[in-house]
Structures are given as structure tokens and as C-alpha cells.
Amino acid sequence: MGGLHSSKRCRVDEPACRWLAEENGILADAVRSAPSVHNTRPWSLAVRERTAELQEREIETLAYHDPEGRDRRMSCGAALTNLVLAVRSLGWTADVDIAIAGKGLAIAKVMGSRRADPTAAEIRRYEAIGDRTSYRRAFGPEAVPGQLREAVSSSATSVSVLGRWISGGDEALAVARLLAYAAGAFHGNADYQRELSAWTTVPGESKGEGELGLSWDDLVSAGLGAVGLATSRTRIPDESVLAARIERESLLVVSSRGDEPLDHIRAGEFVEQAWLEATGAGLAASIMTQPLHLGEVRDALAVRLGLSTVPQALMRFGYPAAATPGNHRGQP
């Protein structure tokens, strides 16, 4: 990606100074690369002088996949993270103001008020934006080291969102039972499957550059990634088999202290910060939110794990299957 440079034609003491067209393009590219529910990009971006405004927009065609707008707002939180990193890469501070407007839609403004070099962590995460992908397939056999897991889960700075790793056989089995239950419910829901098909390309047809929606070839039919987004061809494994797969992977529960629109935005910020940190370290990842749209699953997960917070997402982390030990940069 571009960025990581500052314009010499724009002095900080010029209050009307605008970002250049090239810099606006860098901001737009970063936002466009953010993960979003079914790749719908539920936001609009406008840049005025040195203020970038990200506005959430409704998606009326996800009545069964995102009925309360949780994933939409988390998507906007992820886009906001990328926008902030892009502004920092240009050598400006990123002062953020988030407001919840009519219909609960969020508006986030990011202003570059003064010159400030990005930190090493910000540079690393910004450079990972273009490499981040959703990896739903099975990971390679190598386990993620504990130190790296800690770096991923502690990369986010929000005090209102927490990350908790699934640990041990009992927790893995409890999560497996809930995921299998949710997959079975969605697998047999004709309306859900019809809506999913509407957002998915036909088999063998690849998604074009910048095209919204999911690619059929990206949806797997087996494994932990499959039960997180159950299609009509998903093979729901035995609970014990699924639990064993959870134990082999690194599964992070992302939860928030509240369950209001701003909490969903913050959860999306956490998700993207952790995802970019992992990508920069050579890990692959994917996110699961569909099971948590079932209130009974969300509530039961909190009880099983002893959480006083509200689960918003599950994140899988591991090394790509094609990676070799000691060489974990990039995706296969």
C-alpha cells in the first residue's frame, strides 16, 4: 500500500491545508481493504480538508445474517481502524470522534490536527492491511507460540473490549457444542440460506476486483471455519471432533462490556487491530460472528466461559497450511 510518507507542500501552520488527492486515495484504499460482513462495505467515506468522515450505512438485504446490525457496525469499526492507521502513515495525528446518529448509525470523524510520526507498531499494522485475508481453511500443524498469542490479543487498546483465548479440553468441548448447535440451526434455515446465496457468486465464478459479496470458492464445507458460516453443503462434524480441532487452533473470544452500537464499533476496532498484528507476524486468521447472532448461543458462551461481558466475535488464528516452520510471512 502507499502511505508512510508526508507531503512537503502542506505546512502544519496552514489551517486550511488539505490532504492531496494522492493522500485521499491512500485513505480510501485502506478503508476499502477492511473486512466487512459478507464483503458488503457498509460505509461511505468523505474527506474534507484534513478531516475524513466514515459513515455507517444500512444494508436492508441482510435481514437474516445481520438482523440487529452488529456485524455492520463491527465492519465499520474495522474500517475506522484502517482509516486511523492510514492517517498516521501520512505523518499526522489521528484525532477520532464517534457519534451515533439517527437509526443508531455511526459517524466517525478522523482529523489530522498536527504532524506526528507513526510508531513502529502503527507502521507494522498499516503495512499488513494489504496482506490481510480471511483464511477459512484448516491451518498448518504448527501451534501458535504463547508469546505471539499474547501479542495478538494485547494489540488492541480499547478498555471496553476484551480478548480471551479458549483453553483446555473442557472449554473446547463447550464451544464445539455451541458452534455445532448454531451450524445446525442455520443449515436448516431456508431463509438464511437463500439470503446467503444471494450474496455469493455461483460455483466456479470468481469475484471481480472491488465487487461486493462472497466468493463461492472461499466458502469451505468442513472444519471449524465451515461451522462459523454454515452453507447448505456444510458438513457438521461430531462435537468431539470439532472440539479437537478447536484445541489445535488458537481461538479468541472477543467480547465487549456493553451491547450498544458504540460497543459494536469498538469490538470491530479490536478485531482489526488483532488481525493486522497477526498478519504482520505471518499468521492467518478468520472471524466467526454468525453463531453469536443466536441469543441462546451468545448467552451460553458467556456462561460457559465465566464472562461478565458480551461475546461479539470468535477469531481463529494459525499458520497457513502451505507455510513452513520459520517462514511465516504472507499468505499461500
Disulfide bonds with the S-S distance in Angstrom:
Cys10-Cys17 1.41
